[in-house]
Amino acid sequence: MITEELVDGRTYYWRVRGFNEFNTCSDYSDVESFIVEHPTNVNEVELIDSWAIVPQPLLQGNNIQLQLSSSTSWAADAELVNSLGQVVWQQQLYFNNGTQTKTLADTDQLKPGMYALRLSTDGRQSSLALIVQ
């Protein structure tokens, strides 16, 4: 679930369900909650009209393909971050007006798991999830 805004003072509830190659039918966890106190915003990159990583999930050893549509030309710092918050790949990317597909990196050195692809430009940041099998 993605929410556009967290409301100050509001209580949010969540639960999770495990999923991996060995376990696809686990029960949901107990319901947990948190209260938002003084939320801050992350400014999304407004130059992106649409974007996706294809295919998803990605098989280990295959290249990461980024499809992105934009109405202007621009540059961004791209980072691939693992679940521990470590940057495992980074590169500056240049995007042209229109829709394009970029080959970013191969996944030979990546362990199976979840990663985040982050694009940053002019103090703004957007991210997409990437699953490597």
N, CA, C and O atoms as CSV, one atom per row, in Angstrom:
chain,resi,resn,atom,element,x,y,z
A,1,MET,N,N,0.837,-1.181,0.000
A,1,MET,CA,C,0.000,0.000,0.000
A,1,MET,C,C,0.874,1.235,0.000
A,1,MET,O,O,1.885,1.293,0.701
A,2,ILE,N,N,0.489,2.205,-0.776
A,2,ILE,CA,C,1.168,3.491,-0.786
A,2,ILE,C,C,0.124,4.545,-0.458
A,2,ILE,O,O,-0.951,4.582,-1.056
A,3,THR,N,N,0.453,5.393,0.491
A,3,THR,CA,C,-0.456,6.473,0.828
A,3,THR,C,C,0.198,7.780,0.422
A,3,THR,O,O,1.409,7.939,0.579
A,4,GLU,N,N,-0.564,8.697,-0.086
A,4,GLU,CA,C,-0.008,9.969,-0.549
A,4,GLU,C,C,0.455,10.837,0.609
A,4,GLU,O,O,1.498,11.484,0.517
A,5,GLU,N,N,-0.300,10.860,1.689
A,5,GLU,CA,C,0.043,11.705,2.822
A,5,GLU,C,C,-0.222,10.974,4.120
A,5,GLU,O,O,-1.253,10.320,4.278
A,6,LEU,N,N,0.714,11.089,5.047
A,6,LEU,CA,C,0.470,10.616,6.397
A,6,LEU,C,C,-0.058,11.798,7.200
A,6,LEU,O,O,0.492,12.898,7.137
A,7,VAL,N,N,-1.110,11.568,7.943
A,7,VAL,CA,C,-1.771,12.642,8.683
A,7,VAL,C,C,-1.204,12.691,10.095
A,7,VAL,O,O,-1.183,11.680,10.797
A,8,ASP,N,N,-0.744,13.868,10.511
A,8,ASP,CA,C,-0.170,14.057,11.836
A,8,ASP,C,C,-1.183,13.672,12.908
A,8,ASP,O,O,-2.328,14.122,12.880
A,9,GLY,N,N,-0.755,12.841,13.850
A,9,GLY,CA,C,-1.610,12.422,14.955
A,9,GLY,C,C,-2.501,11.227,14.658
A,9,GLY,O,O,-3.175,10.731,15.560
A,10,ARG,N,N,-2.524,10.756,13.426
A,10,ARG,CA,C,-3.380,9.625,13.042
A,10,ARG,C,C,-2.690,8.294,13.356
A,10,ARG,O,O,-1.472,8.168,13.234
A,11,THR,N,N,-3.485,7.314,13.759
A,11,THR,CA,C,-2.973,5.971,13.990
A,11,THR,C,C,-3.176,5.138,12.733
A,11,THR,O,O,-4.276,5.087,12.183
A,12,TYR,N,N,-2.094,4.478,12.276
A,12,TYR,CA,C,-2.139,3.597,11.112
A,12,TYR,C,C,-1.888,2.169,11.575
A,12,TYR,O,O,-1.122,1.936,12.510
A,13,TYR,N,N,-2.536,1.218,10.916
A,13,TYR,CA,C,-2.421,-0.190,11.275
A,13,TYR,C,C,-1.828,-0.966,10.106
A,13,TYR,O,O,-2.044,-0.613,8.947
A,14,TRP,N,N,-1.077,-2.028,10.413
A,14,TRP,CA,C,-0.463,-2.828,9.365
A,14,TRP,C,C,-0.260,-4.258,9.844
A,14,TRP,O,O,-0.259,-4.542,11.042
A,15,ARG,N,N,-0.091,-5.137,8.885
A,15,ARG,CA,C,0.281,-6.518,9.143
A,15,ARG,C,C,1.009,-7.034,7.903
A,15,ARG,O,O,0.870,-6.473,6.816
A,16,VAL,N,N,1.770,-8.083,8.071
A,16,VAL,CA,C,2.552,-8.609,6.961
A,16,VAL,C,C,2.313,-10.106,6.806
A,16,VAL,O,O,1.783,-10.776,7.692
A,17,ARG,N,N,2.723,-10.595,5.655
A,17,ARG,CA,C,2.607,-12.013,5.348
A,17,ARG,C,C,3.888,-12.428,4.640
A,17,ARG,O,O,4.259,-11.833,3.628
A,18,GLY,N,N,4.561,-13.435,5.157
A,18,GLY,CA,C,5.817,-13.885,4.581
A,18,GLY,C,C,5.627,-14.524,3.217
A,18,GLY,O,O,4.636,-15.210,2.967
A,19,PHE,N,N,6.596,-14.286,2.339
A,19,PHE,CA,C,6.558,-14.888,1.017
A,19,PHE,C,C,7.986,-15.030,0.515
A,19,PHE,O,O,8.718,-14.044,0.424
A,20,ASN,N,N,8.379,-16.246,0.190
A,20,ASN,CA,C,9.668,-16.493,-0.447
A,20,ASN,C,C,9.586,-17.817,-1.189
A,20,ASN,O,O,8.508,-18.404,-1.286
A,21,GLU,N,N,10.703,-18.295,-1.711
A,21,GLU,CA,C,10.676,-19.514,-2.526
A,21,GLU,C,C,10.300,-20.759,-1.717
A,21,GLU,O,O,9.887,-21.761,-2.300
A,22,PHE,N,N,10.435,-20.714,-0.390
A,22,PHE,CA,C,10.135,-21.868,0.440
A,22,PHE,C,C,8.778,-21.770,1.126
A,22,PHE,O,O,8.254,-22.777,1.602
A,23,ASN,N,N,8.201,-20.571,1.184
A,23,ASN,CA,C,6.991,-20.368,1.954
A,23,ASN,C,C,6.077,-19.401,1.216
A,23,ASN,O,O,6.377,-18.212,1.110
A,24,THR,N,N,4.958,-19.914,0.705
A,24,THR,CA,C,4.028,-19.047,-0.030
A,24,THR,C,C,2.651,-18.989,0.608
A,24,THR,O,O,1.752,-18.336,0.079
A,25,CYS,N,N,2.476,-19.660,1.733
A,25,CYS,CA,C,1.139,-19.741,2.337
A,25,CYS,C,C,1.155,-19.404,3.819
A,25,CYS,O,O,0.376,-19.982,4.577
A,26,SER,N,N,2.005,-18.499,4.259
A,26,SER,CA,C,2.064,-18.184,5.682
A,26,SER,C,C,0.834,-17.385,6.105
A,26,SER,O,O,0.140,-16.782,5.286
A,27,ASP,N,N,0.593,-17.405,7.399
A,27,ASP,CA,C,-0.484,-16.602,7.973
A,27,ASP,C,C,-0.028,-15.152,8.075
A,27,ASP,O,O,1.167,-14.859,8.058
A,28,TYR,N,N,-0.999,-14.253,8.181
A,28,TYR,CA,C,-0.664,-12.857,8.415
A,28,TYR,C,C,-0.159,-12.679,9.840
A,28,TYR,O,O,-0.541,-13.428,10.739
A,29,SER,N,N,0.688,-11.698,10.040
A,29,SER,CA,C,1.171,-11.381,11.380
A,29,SER,C,C,0.042,-10.764,12.197
A,29,SER,O,O,-1.033,-10.471,11.672
A,30,ASP,N,N,0.298,-10.574,13.474
A,30,ASP,CA,C,-0.635,-9.824,14.298
A,30,ASP,C,C,-0.694,-8.397,13.775
A,30,ASP,O,O,0.248,-7.926,13.138
A,31,VAL,N,N,-1.786,-7.715,14.040
A,31,VAL,CA,C,-1.929,-6.326,13.628
A,31,VAL,C,C,-1.072,-5.451,14.535
A,31,VAL,O,O,-1.143,-5.540,15.761
A,32,GLU,N,N,-0.266,-4.611,13.910
A,32,GLU,CA,C,0.571,-3.644,14.620
A,32,GLU,C,C,0.093,-2.251,14.247
A,32,GLU,O,O,-0.670,-2.085,13.295
A,33,SER,N,N,0.536,-1.260,14.989
A,33,SER,CA,C,0.120,0.112,14.684
A,33,SER,C,C,1.245,1.091,14.986
A,33,SER,O,O,2.199,0.777,15.697
A,34,PHE,N,N,1.105,2.283,14.427
A,34,PHE,CA,C,1.994,3.387,14.757
A,34,PHE,C,C,1.212,4.682,14.633
A,34,PHE,O,O,0.228,4.768,13.897
A,35,ILE,N,N,1.667,5.681,15.365
A,35,ILE,CA,C,1.045,7.004,15.328
A,35,ILE,C,C,2.025,7.956,14.662
A,35,ILE,O,O,3.202,8.001,15.021
A,36,VAL,N,N,1.542,8.707,13.703
A,36,VAL,CA,C,2.382,9.659,12.979
A,36,VAL,C,C,2.575,10.905,13.828
A,36,VAL,O,O,1.615,11.503,14.313
A,37,GLU,N,N,3.835,11.284,13.996
A,37,GLU,CA,C,4.159,12.516,14.707
A,37,GLU,C,C,5.075,13.354,13.827
A,37,GLU,O,O,6.202,12.949,13.543
A,38,HIS,N,N,4.612,14.495,13.402
A,38,HIS,CA,C,5.376,15.454,12.607
A,38,HIS,C,C,5.923,14.836,11.321
A,38,HIS,O,O,7.138,14.715,11.165
A,39,PRO,N,N,5.041,14.445,10.402
A,39,PRO,CA,C,5.513,13.832,9.155
A,39,PRO,C,C,6.265,14.830,8.272
A,39,PRO,O,O,6.042,16.039,8.338
A,40,THR,N,N,7.150,14.294,7.455
A,40,THR,CA,C,7.859,15.114,6.480
A,40,THR,C,C,7.597,14.535,5.099
A,40,THR,O,O,7.216,13.371,4.975
A,41,ASN,N,N,7.793,15.321,4.086
A,41,ASN,CA,C,7.558,14.880,2.714
A,41,ASN,C,C,8.867,14.578,2.004
A,41,ASN,O,O,9.898,15.188,2.287
A,42,VAL,N,N,8.812,13.638,1.088
A,42,VAL,CA,C,9.879,13.433,0.127
A,42,VAL,C,C,9.332,13.942,-1.192
A,42,VAL,O,O,8.302,13.469,-1.671
A,43,ASN,N,N,10.011,14.888,-1.764
A,43,ASN,CA,C,9.535,15.456,-3.019
A,43,ASN,C,C,9.841,14.509,-4.167
A,43,ASN,O,O,11.002,14.213,-4.448
A,44,GLU,N,N,8.792,14.037,-4.825
A,44,GLU,CA,C,8.934,13.125,-5.963
A,44,GLU,C,C,9.477,13.876,-7.177
A,44,GLU,O,O,9.274,15.082,-7.317
A,45,VAL,N,N,10.161,13.157,-8.041
A,45,VAL,CA,C,10.649,13.727,-9.290
A,45,VAL,C,C,9.446,13.959,-10.200
A,45,VAL,O,O,8.806,13.008,-10.649
A,46,GLU,N,N,9.143,15.223,-10.467
A,46,GLU,CA,C,7.957,15.561,-11.255
A,46,GLU,C,C,8.185,15.432,-12.757
A,46,GLU,O,O,7.237,15.537,-13.535
A,47,LEU,N,N,9.422,15.206,-13.170
A,47,LEU,CA,C,9.728,15.089,-14.595
A,47,LEU,C,C,9.326,13.728,-15.161
A,47,LEU,O,O,9.298,13.547,-16.378
A,48,ILE,N,N,9.016,12.780,-14.292
A,48,ILE,CA,C,8.652,11.431,-14.714
A,48,ILE,C,C,7.145,11.372,-14.953
A,48,ILE,O,O,6.355,11.614,-14.040
A,49,ASP,N,N,6.752,11.048,-16.190
A,49,ASP,CA,C,5.332,10.840,-16.480
A,49,ASP,C,C,4.914,9.434,-16.067
A,49,ASP,O,O,3.862,9.248,-15.454
A,50,SER,N,N,5.741,8.441,-16.404
A,50,SER,CA,C,5.506,7.063,-15.980
A,50,SER,C,C,6.831,6.326,-16.066
A,50,SER,O,O,7.707,6.684,-16.853
A,51,TRP,N,N,6.968,5.279,-15.234
A,51,TRP,CA,C,8.191,4.482,-15.289
A,51,TRP,C,C,7.947,3.131,-14.673
A,51,TRP,O,O,7.059,2.961,-13.837
A,52,ALA,N,N,8.759,2.152,-15.103
A,52,ALA,CA,C,8.623,0.778,-14.609
A,52,ALA,C,C,9.931,0.041,-14.846
A,52,ALA,O,O,10.684,0.360,-15.766
A,53,ILE,N,N,10.186,-0.946,-14.003
A,53,ILE,CA,C,11.294,-1.868,-14.203
A,53,ILE,C,C,10.690,-3.125,-14.806
A,53,ILE,O,O,9.721,-3.668,-14.276
A,54,VAL,N,N,11.261,-3.589,-15.918
A,54,VAL,CA,C,10.739,-4.784,-16.582
A,54,VAL,C,C,11.874,-5.753,-16.861
A,54,VAL,O,O,12.989,-5.308,-17.136
A,55,PRO,N,N,11.642,-7.049,-16.803
A,55,PRO,CA,C,10.443,-7.662,-16.227
A,55,PRO,C,C,10.532,-7.673,-14.716
A,55,PRO,O,O,11.599,-7.440,-14.148
A,56,GLN,N,N,9.434,-7.939,-14.076
A,56,GLN,CA,C,9.369,-8.075,-12.631
A,56,GLN,C,C,8.662,-9.378,-12.318
A,56,GLN,O,O,7.605,-9.614,-12.904
A,57,PRO,N,N,9.142,-10.227,-11.465
A,57,PRO,CA,C,10.478,-10.183,-10.864
A,57,PRO,C,C,11.552,-10.482,-11.900
A,57,PRO,O,O,11.286,-11.073,-12.946
A,58,LEU,N,N,12.760,-10.064,-11.586
A,58,LEU,CA,C,13.894,-10.198,-12.494
A,58,LEU,C,C,14.723,-11.412,-12.094
A,58,LEU,O,O,15.052,-11.578,-10.920
A,59,LEU,N,N,15.057,-12.249,-13.047
A,59,LEU,CA,C,15.890,-13.416,-12.759
A,59,LEU,C,C,17.340,-12.983,-12.596
A,59,LEU,O,O,17.848,-12.179,-13.377
A,60,GLN,N,N,18.000,-13.520,-11.577
A,60,GLN,CA,C,19.396,-13.204,-11.324
A,60,GLN,C,C,20.218,-13.479,-12.585
A,60,GLN,O,O,20.075,-14.532,-13.207
A,61,GLY,N,N,21.069,-12.539,-12.954
A,61,GLY,CA,C,21.887,-12.664,-14.157
A,61,GLY,C,C,21.348,-11.889,-15.343
A,61,GLY,O,O,22.077,-11.659,-16.308
A,62,ASN,N,N,20.090,-11.482,-15.294
A,62,ASN,CA,C,19.505,-10.694,-16.389
A,62,ASN,C,C,19.738,-9.206,-16.157
A,62,ASN,O,O,19.990,-8.777,-15.031
A,63,ASN,N,N,19.653,-8.434,-17.215
A,63,ASN,CA,C,19.830,-6.988,-17.115
A,63,ASN,C,C,18.586,-6.313,-16.561
A,63,ASN,O,O,17.461,-6.744,-16.817
A,64,ILE,N,N,18.804,-5.249,-15.800
A,64,ILE,CA,C,17.709,-4.415,-15.313
A,64,ILE,C,C,17.335,-3.470,-16.448
A,64,ILE,O,O,18.185,-2.733,-16.948
A,65,GLN,N,N,16.075,-3.487,-16.856
A,65,GLN,CA,C,15.565,-2.623,-17.921
A,65,GLN,C,C,14.616,-1.597,-17.306
A,65,GLN,O,O,13.647,-1.965,-16.641
A,66,LEU,N,N,14.889,-0.327,-17.526
A,66,LEU,CA,C,14.046,0.749,-17.025
A,66,LEU,C,C,13.304,1.372,-18.197
A,66,LEU,O,O,13.925,1.861,-19.140
A,67,GLN,N,N,11.976,1.356,-18.139
A,67,GLN,CA,C,11.149,2.046,-19.126
A,67,GLN,C,C,10.653,3.330,-18.473
A,67,GLN,O,O,10.045,3.294,-17.403
A,68,LEU,N,N,10.914,4.470,-19.126
A,68,LEU,CA,C,10.554,5.750,-18.540
A,68,LEU,C,C,10.003,6.668,-19.613
A,68,LEU,O,O,10.512,6.716,-20.732
A,69,SER,N,N,8.963,7.392,-19.259
A,69,SER,CA,C,8.352,8.365,-20.152
A,69,SER,C,C,8.427,9.736,-19.488
A,69,SER,O,O,8.094,9.893,-18.313
A,70,SER,N,N,8.871,10.723,-20.260
A,70,SER,CA,C,9.013,12.080,-19.741
A,70,SER,C,C,8.705,13.072,-20.861
A,70,SER,O,O,8.897,12.774,-22.040
A,71,SER,N,N,8.228,14.243,-20.478
A,71,SER,CA,C,7.903,15.251,-21.484
A,71,SER,C,C,9.036,16.258,-21.682
A,71,SER,O,O,8.871,17.257,-22.383
A,72,THR,N,N,10.189,15.993,-21.060
A,72,THR,CA,C,11.338,16.878,-21.207
A,72,THR,C,C,12.630,16.073,-21.079
A,72,THR,O,O,12.594,14.921,-20.646
A,73,SER,N,N,13.745,16.648,-21.441
A,73,SER,CA,C,15.047,16.006,-21.273
A,73,SER,C,C,15.628,16.412,-19.919
A,73,SER,O,O,15.466,17.551,-19.483
A,74,TRP,N,N,16.303,15.478,-19.262
A,74,TRP,CA,C,16.854,15.749,-17.933
A,74,TRP,C,C,17.858,14.665,-17.549
A,74,TRP,O,O,17.956,13.632,-18.210
A,75,ALA,N,N,18.601,14.915,-16.470
A,75,ALA,CA,C,19.587,13.962,-15.955
A,75,ALA,C,C,19.242,13.631,-14.513
A,75,ALA,O,O,18.649,14.444,-13.805
A,76,ALA,N,N,19.620,12.424,-14.080
A,76,ALA,CA,C,19.350,11.997,-12.708
A,76,ALA,C,C,20.481,11.111,-12.213
A,76,ALA,O,O,21.152,10.442,-12.999
A,77,ASP,N,N,20.682,11.114,-10.914
A,77,ASP,CA,C,21.571,10.155,-10.275
A,77,ASP,C,C,20.730,8.937,-9.941
A,77,ASP,O,O,19.710,9.052,-9.262
A,78,ALA,N,N,21.151,7.769,-10.413
A,78,ALA,CA,C,20.428,6.526,-10.168
A,78,ALA,C,C,21.223,5.680,-9.186
A,78,ALA,O,O,22.448,5.591,-9.276
A,79,GLU,N,N,20.514,5.059,-8.244
A,79,GLU,CA,C,21.123,4.163,-7.268
A,79,GLU,C,C,20.241,2.941,-7.090
A,79,GLU,O,O,19.014,3.040,-7.094
A,80,LEU,N,N,20.872,1.795,-6.937
A,80,LEU,CA,C,20.174,0.577,-6.572
A,80,LEU,C,C,20.582,0.272,-5.137
A,80,LEU,O,O,21.768,0.146,-4.833
A,81,VAL,N,N,19.590,0.153,-4.258
A,81,VAL,CA,C,19.829,0.013,-2.827
A,81,VAL,C,C,19.256,-1.314,-2.361
A,81,VAL,O,O,18.122,-1.655,-2.697
A,82,ASN,N,N,20.042,-2.070,-1.582
A,82,ASN,CA,C,19.541,-3.355,-1.076
A,82,ASN,C,C,18.678,-3.148,0.165
A,82,ASN,O,O,18.483,-2.015,0.604
A,83,SER,N,N,18.167,-4.229,0.726
A,83,SER,CA,C,17.241,-4.141,1.858
A,83,SER,C,C,17.915,-3.652,3.141
A,83,SER,O,O,17.228,-3.330,4.110
A,84,LEU,N,N,19.243,-3.593,3.161
A,84,LEU,CA,C,19.978,-3.054,4.316
A,84,LEU,C,C,20.302,-1.576,4.145
A,84,LEU,O,O,20.925,-0.968,5.016
A,85,GLY,N,N,19.876,-0.991,3.011
A,85,GLY,CA,C,20.127,0.410,2.744
A,85,GLY,C,C,21.470,0.684,2.100
A,85,GLY,O,O,21.876,1.840,1.976
A,86,GLN,N,N,22.165,-0.367,1.687
A,86,GLN,CA,C,23.480,-0.210,1.063
A,86,GLN,C,C,23.327,0.020,-0.436
A,86,GLN,O,O,22.562,-0.677,-1.102
A,87,VAL,N,N,24.055,0.998,-0.961
A,87,VAL,CA,C,24.058,1.263,-2.398
A,87,VAL,C,C,24.925,0.199,-3.063
A,87,VAL,O,O,26.115,0.084,-2.770
A,88,VAL,N,N,24.318,-0.581,-3.965
A,88,VAL,CA,C,25.042,-1.666,-4.635
A,88,VAL,C,C,25.368,-1.338,-6.098
A,88,VAL,O,O,26.114,-2.069,-6.749
A,89,TRP,N,N,24.813,-0.249,-6.604
A,89,TRP,CA,C,25.080,0.203,-7.966
A,89,TRP,C,C,24.667,1.657,-8.056
A,89,TRP,O,O,23.672,2.066,-7.456
A,90,GLN,N,N,25.437,2.447,-8.812
A,90,GLN,CA,C,25.043,3.842,-9.044
A,90,GLN,C,C,25.606,4.331,-10.369
A,90,GLN,O,O,26.650,3.873,-10.833
A,91,GLN,N,N,24.886,5.272,-10.964
A,91,GLN,CA,C,25.276,5.790,-12.272
A,91,GLN,C,C,24.456,7.049,-12.548
A,91,GLN,O,O,23.324,7.170,-12.080
A,92,GLN,N,N,25.022,7.980,-13.304
A,92,GLN,CA,C,24.229,9.122,-13.755
A,92,GLN,C,C,23.551,8.733,-15.061
A,92,GLN,O,O,24.185,8.187,-15.964
A,93,LEU,N,N,22.257,9.018,-15.150
A,93,LEU,CA,C,21.470,8.688,-16.334
A,93,LEU,C,C,20.959,9.957,-16.997
A,93,LEU,O,O,20.701,10.960,-16.332
A,94,TYR,N,N,20.818,9.901,-18.305
A,94,TYR,CA,C,20.281,11.020,-19.077
A,94,TYR,C,C,19.025,10.550,-19.796
A,94,TYR,O,O,19.026,9.505,-20.446
A,95,PHE,N,N,17.958,11.326,-19.676
A,95,PHE,CA,C,16.687,10.977,-20.282
A,95,PHE,C,C,16.305,12.037,-21.310
A,95,PHE,O,O,16.512,13.232,-21.100
A,96,ASN,N,N,15.746,11.575,-22.422
A,96,ASN,CA,C,15.265,12.467,-23.471
A,96,ASN,C,C,13.750,12.564,-23.406
A,96,ASN,O,O,13.084,11.755,-22.760
A,97,ASN,N,N,13.227,13.559,-24.081
A,97,ASN,CA,C,11.791,13.720,-24.217
A,97,ASN,C,C,11.200,12.455,-24.845
A,97,ASN,O,O,11.738,11.955,-25.833
A,98,GLY,N,N,10.110,11.933,-24.295
A,98,GLY,CA,C,9.444,10.762,-24.860
A,98,GLY,C,C,9.616,9.534,-23.986
A,98,GLY,O,O,10.009,9.625,-22.823
A,99,THR,N,N,9.316,8.386,-24.568
A,99,THR,CA,C,9.415,7.111,-23.857
A,99,THR,C,C,10.673,6.390,-24.309
A,99,THR,O,O,10.972,6.332,-25.502
A,100,GLN,N,N,11.395,5.848,-23.365
A,100,GLN,CA,C,12.630,5.145,-23.689
A,100,GLN,C,C,12.863,3.988,-22.725
A,100,GLN,O,O,12.330,3.957,-21.616
A,101,THR,N,N,13.673,3.044,-23.180
A,101,THR,CA,C,14.081,1.918,-22.349
A,101,THR,C,C,15.587,1.982,-22.189
A,101,THR,O,O,16.318,2.091,-23.174
A,102,LYS,N,N,16.054,1.914,-20.947
A,102,LYS,CA,C,17.487,1.942,-20.665
A,102,LYS,C,C,17.888,0.647,-19.975
A,102,LYS,O,O,17.194,0.174,-19.076
A,103,THR,N,N,19.007,0.079,-20.400
A,103,THR,CA,C,19.593,-1.062,-19.721
A,103,THR,C,C,20.508,-0.505,-18.644
A,103,THR,O,O,21.467,0.206,-18.942
A,104,LEU,N,N,20.208,-0.831,-17.387
A,104,LEU,CA,C,20.938,-0.216,-16.288
A,104,LEU,C,C,22.123,-1.044,-15.821
A,104,LEU,O,O,23.240,-0.533,-15.749
A,105,ALA,N,N,21.904,-2.295,-15.506
A,105,ALA,CA,C,22.976,-3.133,-14.947
A,105,ALA,C,C,22.541,-4.581,-15.041
A,105,ALA,O,O,21.349,-4.880,-15.120
A,106,ASP,N,N,23.520,-5.479,-15.031
A,106,ASP,CA,C,23.140,-6.884,-14.932
A,106,ASP,C,C,23.070,-7.252,-13.456
A,106,ASP,O,O,23.566,-6.522,-12.597
A,107,THR,N,N,22.464,-8.365,-13.179
A,107,THR,CA,C,22.232,-8.753,-11.784
A,107,THR,C,C,23.085,-9.945,-11.371
A,107,THR,O,O,22.760,-10.621,-10.395
A,108,ASP,N,N,24.168,-10.216,-12.090
A,108,ASP,CA,C,25.036,-11.348,-11.743
A,108,ASP,C,C,25.540,-11.263,-10.304
A,108,ASP,O,O,25.634,-12.282,-9.620
A,109,GLN,N,N,25.862,-10.060,-9.842
A,109,GLN,CA,C,26.456,-9.888,-8.512
A,109,GLN,C,C,25.406,-9.638,-7.421
A,109,GLN,O,O,25.756,-9.514,-6.247
A,110,LEU,N,N,24.136,-9.563,-7.793
A,110,LEU,CA,C,23.093,-9.286,-6.801
A,110,LEU,C,C,22.548,-10.587,-6.224
A,110,LEU,O,O,22.283,-11.544,-6.952
A,111,LYS,N,N,22.386,-10.605,-4.916
A,111,LYS,CA,C,21.752,-11.745,-4.261
A,111,LYS,C,C,20.243,-11.638,-4.472
A,111,LYS,O,O,19.712,-10.533,-4.587
A,112,PRO,N,N,19.549,-12.773,-4.525
A,112,PRO,CA,C,18.086,-12.705,-4.615
A,112,PRO,C,C,17.513,-11.899,-3.443
A,112,PRO,O,O,17.964,-12.026,-2.304
A,113,GLY,N,N,16.525,-11.081,-3.744
A,113,GLY,CA,C,15.898,-10.265,-2.703
A,113,GLY,C,C,15.259,-9.037,-3.285
A,113,GLY,O,O,15.091,-8.916,-4.498
A,114,MET,N,N,14.898,-8.113,-2.393
A,114,MET,CA,C,14.226,-6.883,-2.788
A,114,MET,C,C,15.215,-5.723,-2.768
A,114,MET,O,O,16.029,-5.594,-1.854
A,115,TYR,N,N,15.126,-4.890,-3.789
A,115,TYR,CA,C,15.976,-3.717,-3.935
A,115,TYR,C,C,15.093,-2.522,-4.261
A,115,TYR,O,O,13.935,-2.679,-4.648
A,116,ALA,N,N,15.648,-1.328,-4.103
A,116,ALA,CA,C,14.959,-0.104,-4.511
A,116,ALA,C,C,15.822,0.613,-5.528
A,116,ALA,O,O,17.013,0.826,-5.297
A,117,LEU,N,N,15.230,0.988,-6.654
A,117,LEU,CA,C,15.903,1.817,-7.643
A,117,LEU,C,C,15.472,3.251,-7.372
A,117,LEU,O,O,14.286,3.575,-7.440
A,118,ARG,N,N,16.444,4.107,-7.065
A,118,ARG,CA,C,16.151,5.511,-6.768
A,118,ARG,C,C,16.704,6.409,-7.859
A,118,ARG,O,O,17.840,6.244,-8.305
A,119,LEU,N,N,15.885,7.358,-8.280
A,119,LEU,CA,C,16.316,8.418,-9.188
A,119,LEU,C,C,16.236,9.733,-8.438
A,119,LEU,O,O,15.209,10.045,-7.835
A,120,SER,N,N,17.321,10.512,-8.470
A,120,SER,CA,C,17.368,11.793,-7.760
A,120,SER,C,C,17.812,12.888,-8.700
A,120,SER,O,O,18.748,12.713,-9.479
A,121,THR,N,N,17.129,14.029,-8.623
A,121,THR,CA,C,17.511,15.199,-9.406
A,121,THR,C,C,16.929,16.448,-8.756
A,121,THR,O,O,15.784,16.439,-8.304
A,122,ASP,N,N,17.700,17.503,-8.710
A,122,ASP,CA,C,17.249,18.805,-8.194
A,122,ASP,C,C,16.564,18.698,-6.832
A,122,ASP,O,O,15.533,19.335,-6.612
A,123,GLY,N,N,17.117,17.909,-5.922
A,123,GLY,CA,C,16.561,17.785,-4.572
A,123,GLY,C,C,15.304,16.943,-4.483
A,123,GLY,O,O,14.671,16.899,-3.428
A,124,ARG,N,N,14.930,16.282,-5.550
A,124,ARG,CA,C,13.738,15.421,-5.567
A,124,ARG,C,C,14.172,13.981,-5.786
A,124,ARG,O,O,15.220,13.717,-6.375
A,125,GLN,N,N,13.350,13.048,-5.301
A,125,GLN,CA,C,13.694,11.633,-5.397
A,125,GLN,C,C,12.448,10.789,-5.613
A,125,GLN,O,O,11.405,11.027,-5.005
A,126,SER,N,N,12.575,9.797,-6.492
A,126,SER,CA,C,11.516,8.815,-6.708
A,126,SER,C,C,12.149,7.425,-6.681
A,126,SER,O,O,13.324,7.266,-7.012
A,127,SER,N,N,11.375,6.436,-6.292
A,127,SER,CA,C,11.934,5.081,-6.217
A,127,SER,C,C,10.915,4.035,-6.658
A,127,SER,O,O,9.703,4.228,-6.565
A,128,LEU,N,N,11.456,2.929,-7.139
A,128,LEU,CA,C,10.670,1.770,-7.532
A,128,LEU,C,C,11.276,0.528,-6.875
A,128,LEU,O,O,12.486,0.457,-6.660
A,129,ALA,N,N,10.431,-0.435,-6.564
A,129,ALA,CA,C,10.906,-1.703,-6.005
A,129,ALA,C,C,11.349,-2.628,-7.135
A,129,ALA,O,O,10.762,-2.635,-8.217
A,130,LEU,N,N,12.388,-3.400,-6.866
A,130,LEU,CA,C,12.905,-4.405,-7.796
A,130,LEU,C,C,13.079,-5.701,-7.020
A,130,LEU,O,O,13.708,-5.717,-5.962
A,131,ILE,N,N,12.527,-6.779,-7.543
A,131,ILE,CA,C,12.697,-8.095,-6.936
A,131,ILE,C,C,13.597,-8.912,-7.825
A,131,ILE,O,O,13.325,-9.073,-9.015
A,132,VAL,N,N,14.685,-9.439,-7.250
A,132,VAL,CA,C,15.615,-10.305,-7.975
A,132,VAL,C,C,15.442,-11.710,-7.445
A,132,VAL,O,O,15.516,-11.940,-6.238
A,133,GLN,N,N,15.206,-12.668,-8.361
A,133,GLN,CA,C,15.038,-14.073,-7.959
A,133,GLN,C,C,16.281,-14.853,-8.278
A,133,GLN,O,O,16.341,-16.055,-8.017
